[in-house]
Amino acid sequence: MRVVSIYDLRRLPRREALAKLREAEWVLDEGATFIPSGEFSRILENSGSVHKRLTHKHKVVRA
């Protein structure tokens, strides 16, 4: 069973972290739970594509 720690992944650049995830079978997170590496890599890939902070305010338009 090949395991990688989430703390090790955080220190690496994104591409290297994804490569390391492909080699591992499981990811050990902060709560000491094991997550399948395929599921974790999907989460990691999707998390960077969403802006966490809005750069503009939405305007309400009335008809």
N, C-alpha and C positions, 0 to 999 in steps of 0.2 A: 504494500500500500504506500503510494507516494503522496506525501502531504507537504503543503507549503503554508506558511503562516501569513496572515494578512499584514502583519507588521513588516515582513520581508518585501511584500508586494508594494507597500506604500513608499518604500525607499527608492524603488526603481522607476525609471521613465515608463510611460504607458505601453510602448511597444515591447519593451523587455518584460514587463509584467505579464502581458498577454502571452508572450512566448513561454514564460515560465509556467503559466496556467495550463498551456497545452501539454506540457511534460508531466504535470502533477495530476493525480486522480481526485484529491480532496483539498479543500481550503479550510484551515483552522481560523475561526474568527475570534473577536474579542470575548465572546461569551463561552469560549471553549466548546463550540459546536462545530461539527463537520458539515460543510456544504460541498456538493459535487462541483468539481472544477468547471464543468461545462455550463452549469447554471450560474456560477459566479462570474465567468467570463462574459456571459450574456448581459448580466447586470452591469459589469464594468464598462462594456462597450456602449450601452445605452445611457449610462449616467452622465457621460461627458457631452452628450448632444443636446441636453436640455439646459437652458439658461436658468440659473437659480434666482437671479435678481433681475427684475424688470428694469429696462433702461428708459422706458417712457410710460406715461400714464395713459390709460385708455379713456377716450372721451365718450360720453353718452350722447347719442344723437336722437332727438325726438322727431317724430313724423308730423 
